[in-house]
Amino acid sequence: MRDVAAALADQGHLLELNADWARNMVTALARIEGRPVAFVANQPRRFGGVIDSAAAEKAALFINSCDRFGIPLVVLVDTPGFMPGSGQERAGVIRHGASLLRAFAGARVPKVTVVLRKAYGGAVITMNSRDLGADMVFAWPSAEVGIMAARQAVGIVHRRRLADANGDAGELLGELEEAYAAEHLNADAAAAAGFVDEVIEPETTRDRLAWALRSLEGR
């Protein structure tokens, strides 16, 4: 994710903050066309990009600071959702997750989101969604946006059908998974449902972000 953020920043320069804390969340300052911006990004190379209590706390504190200083937010999304488990419950994942949600919802600066690969579960809303007041949401063509991944969703929806398939269950699962993803999870479906404003090619991301930030300048 740092490589993506660097490709979007002027001269590839990033100033990352708290790099050694909650490494599944990247928080960094940079410039796009000379304008200061703040990157908030899931890091899929750490725990698959899942949001745990520490990552939520780190991002919420950073967002609140950027809002106080009037720095626009650029959110790069690639996460399967929040970390489950009793350990995370004891660590306050619900409380810190709510703080992250409030931070995005309450930020008054321009807020632009790009969904790179996956956005599942509560992360669909929490990572600066349209429902939280994002000014613009972009998605790459390969992005998947939904309540859960296709395999898990099919396992629930078609549980009895898969159980009756016996030896053909693997082949049937693949077919159902592909059909579910095509109908419910792809970027075009998310755009049609209003969760995404525009599906963009990866190589145009910097230009579209620059346009969005220019359009929102003076907010």
N, C-alpha and C positions, 0 to 999 in steps of 0.2 A: 504493500500500500504506500510505503514511502516513495517508491519509484514512481507510482502514479501521481502522487502529490507533487513530486519534484518536476515531473513532465508538464504539469499544469502551471507551475510557478515561474516567475521571471528568472531567467538564467539558471533555473533548476535549484534555486537557493531556498532552503527551509531552515527555520529556527525552531527545532522541536523542544518542547517543554515537558519536563517530568518523564523523560524517555525510559527510565528504569522502573517506573511505577506503573502497574497495570498495563503491561506491554501488548495486551489485546486491544488497546485503544490508543490511537495516535493523535496527539494534539500538537499543532505546530502553527507558527506564524510565517507568512510569506507575502508576496506581492503578485498581483495579476494586472498587467498593463500599468504598473506603477501604483495601483491601489492596494493598500494593506488588506489582507484577508486572514481569516483564522480557519485552519483545516481541522475538522473533527472526523476521524476515520476509524472504522473497524479494521483490525489487523488479522486477516485470516491465517497468517502463519503462526499465530499464537492462539491455541484453543479453538482453531477454526473460525476465529472472529466472534465467538460467543461473548455476550455482555454479562460479566459477573458484577458483584457488588463494588469491587475496587474500580473497575472500568467505568461504571455508571457514575461513581463519585468523582473520579478524575475528570470525566467529560463535563459533568454539571458545574464543577468549580471553574473550569476553563471557560465554558460558555458564559457564565455569569460575569466573569472578569472581562471578557471581550465585549459583552453588552455594555458594561459600565464605560468602557473606553471607545465605544462606537465602532467596533471592528466587525465588518460583515462576516457571516459564517458560510463556509463551504463544507458541506457534509458529504463524505464518501462512504457509501453503505455496502457492506459485504458481510452479513451476519445471519446465522441460523436462528437467532433469538436470544433469550436470557438463559443463563446457566441454571439448571434445575438442581434439586437436592437439599437435604436438611442442613448441610454445612453452609450452603449459600443463604438459606433462610436465617440461620443464626448470625451470619455475617451482615444481614440487613439488605439483601438484594432487592426486596420489595420496597423498602424505604429509600434506598439509593436510586433504584429505578424510577420511583416517583419523583425524586429530585431532578433526575435527568429530564423527565417528561416536562416538569414545571419550568426548567431552565430554557428548554426550546420554546415552549408555549409563551413564556413571558419575555423572551428576548425581543427587543424593539428594532434591532439592526436588520438589514437585509439578510435573508436566509435562503440559500440555494442548495438543493440536494441532488446528488447523482447516485443512482443505484447501479453498481458495477456488475455484480453477479447474483447475489441472493439476499432477500429480505423476507424473513419468515417470522411468524408468531407476533409477539408483542413488539418486536423490533420494527415491524412494518410501520407502526404508529409512532413509536418512541424516537426513532432516528429522523426527526424533523420531517414528518409527513405533511401532506396538504392539510389534514385534519388539525395539526398542531400550528398551522399558520405559515408553512413554508411558502415563500414567494414564487418559487419555481422548482419543479421536480423533473429532472431528466433521468433517463434510463438507457443503458446500452442494450442493443438488440438481444444479447444473451442473458439479460437479467431475468430473474424469477422472483415474483412478488406474490405472496400468499400467506395463508394461515400456517401452513406446514408444507414440507417437501412432498413431492408427488408420491414417493414410495410409502411414506407414513399415511398420507391421506387415503390412498387406494387400499392400504391394509385395513383401514377402519371402514370405509364406505362399502368395499366389496369383500368384507371378511368371510361371509358365508359362501360366496361364489368361489373364492380362492380355496376355502376348506374343502369344497366339493370337487375341485379340479384334480385332486390327488397328484398323480405324476406329472400332470401338465401345469401345475401351479406356477412354476418358474416362468414358463413362456407366457402364460396368461398375465402374470404380474407385470412383466415387461410391457406387454401391449396396453394394459390398463394404465400403467404409469406414464407411458408416452402420450396416450390420449388425454389423460388428466392434465399433464403439463402443457400440452398444446392448447387446451381449452381454457384453463384457469390460471396458469402461472406465468405465461410469457409476457414480455414487455408490452406487446400490442394489446393484450387483454387488459393489462393494468391501465394503459392509456385510455382504452375504451370505457373503463369503469371510472375514470376520473382520478385515479391515484397518481398518474404520471402525466405531465404536461406535454412532453415531447420525447420520442425515442430518437437517440442520436448515435452516430458512429463514434467509436472511441477516439479516432483521430481528430474529430471536430470538437471534443470536449472543452479544450481551452478556449476556443473561439466562442462557443455557446455560453460558457461561464463569463467570459469578458463582456459579451453582449448583455447578459442578465445583470451583471454588476453595474454596467453603464446605465441600463434602464432604471435601476433601483437607486441610483446615486441621488443623494439629497433627501432620502427618506428620513 
